[in-house]
């Protein structure tokens, strides 16, 4: 639905917009969109790119919408994307980002505030602004192992980064 909304609002396909305004500035060339039966880009998922390019997307979010000093997306969009858009008693979700609140935030709480893009099978981009950290995982386990990877980041990577910064 998002791809169709963007097409109606701009007159351009999601693929063209993302290519021109996101992937070209990031020098991302190795990516592939899944297609809907009508040939349009499937914006609901099934997007493929490299771990390095996933990390670039995380870095843009970490840097408030900039890449190497160049504005890619507005800072206000980045803020809104990682601000809770769901009801307080619902799962914490922004605009296409899962919110991982600091301890006390429920089942998905983290040692520091973080947010994540999560793909099927264990593809994750986790951003922890306080630590200036982007963590990317890729996997091919489509039997529900994604939460285990997120737990490993929460329980091992984040604490290691916290210890490293305190030294």
N, C-alpha and C positions, 0 to 999 in steps of 0.2 A: 504494500500500500504506500509506503514512504516514497518509493521510486516513482510511482504514478502521481503522487502529490507534487513532488518536485518537478516532474514533467509538465504538469498543468500550470504550476506557478511560474516556471521559467521558460517554457517552450523548448527545453533541452532535456535529453535523457540523463539519467543518473550516471550512466557510463561516461558521457561526454563531460558533464560537470565535474565528476570526480577526477577524470583524467586531466582536465585543464587546470582545475583549481587546487587539487590535492596531490595527485600522483606525479605530475610533471614537476612541480616545485620540489617535491621530495626525491626526485630522480628514481622513482619506483617504476620499473618497466616489467617486472616479472609478477604479474597478477592475472587472475582469471575469475570471471563472474559465471555463476550458473545462470541458466536461462529459463524463463517461463515458457509455457507452450507457445505463446505468441511471439517469442524471440526477444522479448525485453529482458533486462537484467533482473535477476531474482534478488531483490534488496533485503529479503528476510533472512538471508544467510547463504551458506555454501559459496563464500568468497574465498579464494586461495591466493596467498602471497608467501613470501619468504619470512623466516623469523626476523631477519635484519630489518625488513620493511615493516613488520608488525611493531618492532621496537621504535621505528621512526614515528609511527602513529602515536605510540605512548609518549614519546618525547615531545611531540607537538602539544599533547594534552598537558604534560608536566610543565611545559614552558608557556602556558597560557594562550596557546594558539599560534605560536611562532616556530619557525624552523630556521636555525642559523641566522637569527635576527630578522627574518622576513615573515610578515604577517600572513598566515595561511587561512585561519578562521578567526572570527572575532573573539576577543577575550570574554565578552558577555555570553557568547554561545558556549564556550568552554565552561564557564561558571554554571550556567543553567544546565548543561549536560551532566554535571556531577553534583547537582543539587537534587535532593529528593523530590520526585514528581508524583510519587504514589502516596496514598493515605498512610497515616502513621501506623496503623495496625497491619498494613500490607508489607510485602517484601520491599526493602529499600532499593529503589531503582530510579535513575535519572533519565536522560535522553540517550538511550542505547548503552548506558554504562551501569553496571551493578555497583552499588555503594557498599563498601566494606568499612563500617564504622569502628572506631577505637573501642577497646574493651568496654563491655557493658551495653554494646549495641545489639545483642542478640546472638542468634546462632552463627552468623557470619562475621562476628566481631574479630578485629585484627588488633595487634599491639599498637598500631598507629592508624590514623585515618587513611584509607586507600580506596581506590575504585578499580574496576576491571571490565574489560570486554571479554566475553567468553563465547567460544565457538564449540561446536559439537566435537566430542572426542578428546577434549583436553587442550584445545587451543585457547591460550589465555594471554592477555596483556594486562598486567597488574601495575598500577601506578601508585606510588607512595610519596606524595609531595613533600612531606616533612623530612624524608630521607633523601630526596632528590633521586629516587630510584624507579627504574622501569624494569620489570621482570617479564620475560616472554617464555611461554612453554608451547611446544607443539607435541602432538601425540596422535596416535592412530587407534586409540582404544575407544571404540564406540559403544562400550557396554556400561557407561555411567561412571567412568573413572575420573572425570573432570574434577569433582569435589575433592578427590584425594590429592590431586596436584595443587589445588588451592590450599588445602590443609598443609601440604609440605612447604609452600611459600610462607604461609602464616606462621608455622611452627619452627621453621629452620632458616629460610632466607631472610625474612624480616628481622628476626632477632640477631642474626649474624651481621646484618647491615647496621643495626642499632649499636652492637658492640664495637664494630669497626669505627663508627663515627665518634664513639665516646673515648676511644683510645688516643 
